[in-house]
Structures are given as structure tokens and as C-alpha cells.
Amino acid sequence: AAKKFGKEVVDVFTGVNNSADKIAEAAVKVADYTKETWNAAEAQTQLQNSAKLAAAQLQGLVEKYDRQAELQRQIRDDETKSIDERIAANNKLGDVLKEQQKAMLALAGKKIAAAQADLNANAGNVDMQVALTNAINERAAVLAQIAGFESEQKMNSNALTREQIALAKTQSENDAKAAFEKEKLAASFIENELLRNQTL
């Protein structure tokens, strides 16, 4: 009875039937909206923090692969090494570049995801739109850089193959020349002059 009376007092005060129920319903909706907004903001913050942490970790990985790639380039370009060692280093460089590509694209993807999340939370914000565009452009630059690395590695692969063929040809010619000189020397020891001349 008291509850009913209380509702009626609210109705009299507002001049609208069932005002108390409507006010309570509106309060629940506001609370739900506030909770959703809070959850969205919290999710946004978690995404940004996760993206920053992942970006830092991936950046370290990119630098690691960069060092590995440079080491393989040094071995490949060292002419005191055998051609087989240099070819192996260039092949390993190709493998390192593939791993570096994955890490660099993952890093670019994290930056795009973070920028997109910022824009989603601040729709229409020009600075956020610019940040997203820059992140997308950075990914395109990564693809271009990777393509350049791969081209350089393939060009060196072709050059090393040509060098290997040239070395094999030179070795073959030297072996043939050495064999000829050996037979010539052996023929010079033949005592019979006619046979020696024929053999020579």
C-alpha cells in the first residue's frame, strides 16, 4: 500500500501516470548505457596498451632480424669465403628476410589496429583519421622496403650463381691444363725419340 501510495504521489507530482515506473526504467537504461560506455572505454584502453606493448616487442624482433640479415650479408660479400659459404649465407639471408617481413607486417598491423580503435572511439576526429592513414601508409612503406630487400637478395643469388659457374669453368680449364702438362712431362721421359715425338 505504501509503495502504491508512493507511486501515486509521484504521478500527482509529475502529472503523468506510472511516472515512477518510467523513471526507474529510464534510470536502468542510463545505468546500462553508462556501463557500456565504461566497458567500451576500458576495452579501448586495453587495446591501446596491448598494441603499444606488442609494438615494442615486435620492434625488438625486427631489430633482431635486421642484425641477422646484416651478418648474412657480410658473409655473402666476403670474397675470402668459399663460394659455397657465400651462397649458403645468401640463402639464409632470404629466410631471415621472410621472418623479418612477418614481424614488420605484424608491427604495422598492430599500429593500424590501434589507430582504427582510436578513430572508432572518436569518430569524425581528423587527427585520428590522419593517424590511421599514416599507419596504413607505414604498412605500404614496409611492403616496399621488403620488396627492395628481396630484390637485392635475388640479384646477389644470381650473381653468386654466375660466379660459381665461372669458378667451376676456370677450375675445369686448370684441371685440363694440369693433366695435359703432366702427360707432356711423362712423354718427355720416353727414351725412344720417335715414340717420344709421337706421344708428345
C-alpha positions, 0 to 999 in steps of 0.5 A: 500500500505504501509503495502504491501510495508512493507511486501515486504521489509521484504521478500527482507530482509529475502529472503523468501516470506510472511516472515512477515506473518510467523513471526507474526504467529510464534510470536502468537504461542510463545505468546500462548505457553508462556501463557500456560506455565504461566497458567500451572505454576500458576495452579501448584502453586495453587495446591501446596498451596491448598494441603499444606493448606488442609494438615494442616487442615486435620492434625488438624482433625486427631489430633482431632480424635486421642484425641477422640479415646484416651478418648474412650479408657480410658473409655473402660479400666476403670474397675470402669465403668459399663460394659455397659459404657465400651462397649458403649465407645468401640463402639464409639471408632470404629466410631471415628476410621472410621472418623479418617481413612477418614481424614488420607486417605484424608491427604495422598491423598492430599500429593500424589496429590501434589507430582504427580503435582510436578513430572508432572511439572518436569518430569524425576526429581528423587527427585520428583519421590522419593517424590511421592513414599514416599507419596504413601508409607505414604498412605500404612503406614496409611492403616496399622496403621488403620488396627492395630487400628481396630484390637485392637478395635475388640479384646477389643469388644470381650473381653468386650463381654466375660466379660459381659457374665461372669458378667451376669453368676456370677450375675445369680449364686448370684441371685440363691444363694440369693433366695435359702438362703432366702427360707432356712431362711423362712423354718427355721421359720416353727414351725412344725419340720417335715414340717420344715425338709421337706421344708428345 
